[in-house]
Amino acid sequence: MTVAGWEQFDVDADVGVRAWGPTRAEAFAQAALGVFALIVSPDEVDEREHREVRAQADSPETLLVNWINECLYVHEIEGFVAHRITVLRVSDTVAHGVVHGEEFDTRRHRAGTVVKAATLHQASVMERDGRHQVSVIVDV
């Protein structure tokens, strides 16, 4: 398994994203990228602009869900899609990062799945043997 990455998994009528990395920040970044990959392939997106994203919560699992939903908000309101995501700061209650990408362009991007929102159902944030892993399920 790579040092950092993500994978999607099917959950009834929804889709799950499992992500991992050497830090919680990297796992959160990979999770958001995995969710954006449902919308449009990151390989089709150029890094023309960036958007700052912040989220708060009272637990790591709720923070993960809020972080993903704030990233989705940028897509929903601005039509912004991601090529790369960096998380600058993450704790148990605060996440702050940057989505690097551009606005969706129907001439260059193939639309994928419409993602409605991340849910708390089976959301997890864990660290084992120095490796961080997160999982989130999104409504599609």
C-alpha positions in Angstrom: 0.0 0.0 0.0 1.3 3.5 -0.8 2.3 6.0 1.9 -0.8 8.1 1.2 -3.8 7.5 -0.9 -7.5 6.7 -1.1 -9.9 4.1 -2.4 -13.6 4.0 -2.9 -16.0 1.3 -1.7 -19.7 0.6 -2.3 -22.2 1.0 0.5 -25.8 0.1 -0.4 -26.9 3.2 -2.4 -24.0 5.3 -1.3 -20.2 5.4 -1.8 -17.5 5.2 0.8 -14.0 6.7 0.7 -11.2 5.3 2.8 -8.0 7.3 2.9 -4.7 7.0 4.6 -1.4 8.8 5.1 1.5 9.3 7.5 -0.3 12.2 9.2 -4.0 12.9 10.0 -3.7 16.0 7.8 -2.6 13.8 4.8 -5.4 11.3 5.5 -8.0 14.2 5.5 -6.5 15.6 2.3 -6.7 12.2 0.6 -10.3 11.7 1.8 -11.4 15.0 0.2 -9.5 14.2 -3.0 -11.2 10.8 -3.1 -14.6 12.4 -2.8 -13.8 15.0 -5.5 -12.7 12.1 -7.7 -16.3 10.9 -7.7 -17.2 14.2 -9.3 -14.4 14.5 -11.8 -11.1 12.8 -12.3 -8.3 14.9 -10.6 -6.1 14.0 -13.6 -8.4 16.1 -15.8 -8.2 19.2 -13.6 -5.5 21.8 -13.8 -4.2 23.8 -10.8 -5.2 27.2 -11.9 -6.6 28.5 -8.7 -7.1 27.6 -5.1 -9.8 27.8 -2.4 -9.3 27.8 1.4 -11.5 25.5 3.4 -12.1 25.5 7.1 -14.1 23.2 9.3 -14.8 22.8 13.0 -16.5 20.1 15.1 -16.5 18.6 18.6 -15.0 15.2 17.6 -12.5 13.9 15.0 -15.2 11.9 13.1 -17.6 14.9 13.0 -14.7 17.1 11.9 -14.0 14.7 9.0 -17.6 14.9 7.8 -17.7 18.7 8.2 -14.4 19.0 6.3 -15.7 16.9 3.4 -18.9 18.9 3.4 -17.1 22.2 3.4 -15.0 21.0 0.4 -18.2 20.0 -1.3 -19.7 23.4 -0.6 -16.9 25.0 -2.7 -17.8 22.6 -5.5 -21.6 23.2 -5.2 -21.5 27.0 -4.9 -18.5 27.8 -7.2 -18.4 24.7 -9.5 -14.8 24.3 -8.3 -13.1 20.9 -8.8 -9.9 19.6 -7.3 -6.6 18.4 -8.7 -4.8 18.4 -5.3 -5.7 19.1 -1.7 -3.5 20.1 1.1 -4.4 20.3 4.8 -2.4 22.9 6.6 -3.7 22.2 10.1 -5.8 19.5 11.7 -6.6 18.8 15.3 -9.4 16.9 17.0 -11.7 19.9 16.4 -10.3 22.1 13.6 -9.3 21.5 10.0 -7.8 24.1 7.6 -6.7 23.4 4.1 -6.5 24.4 0.5 -8.2 22.9 -2.6 -6.1 23.4 -5.7 -7.9 23.2 -9.0 -10.2 25.1 -11.2 -13.8 25.7 -12.1 -15.6 22.8 -13.8 -15.4 23.2 -17.6 -17.8 21.0 -19.6 -15.5 21.2 -22.6 -12.6 19.6 -20.7 -14.1 17.7 -17.7 -16.3 14.7 -17.8 -18.9 14.9 -15.1 -19.0 11.9 -12.8 -21.2 11.2 -9.8 -23.3 13.9 -8.2 -22.2 13.9 -4.5 -24.8 15.3 -2.1 -23.0 15.2 1.2 -20.8 13.3 3.6 -22.6 11.5 6.5 -21.7 10.5 10.0 -22.7 6.9 9.3 -19.6 4.8 9.8 -17.3 7.8 9.8 -14.0 6.9 11.4 -10.6 8.5 12.2 -7.9 6.3 13.6 -4.1 6.0 14.0 -2.3 2.7 14.2 1.4 2.0 14.1 2.1 5.6 12.9 -0.3 5.4 10.0 -3.5 7.5 9.9 -6.7 6.2 8.3 -10.1 7.8 7.8 -13.3 6.6 6.3 -16.4 8.5 5.3 -19.6 7.6 3.4 -21.2 10.1 1.0 -24.7 10.3 -0.3 -24.9 10.2 -4.0 
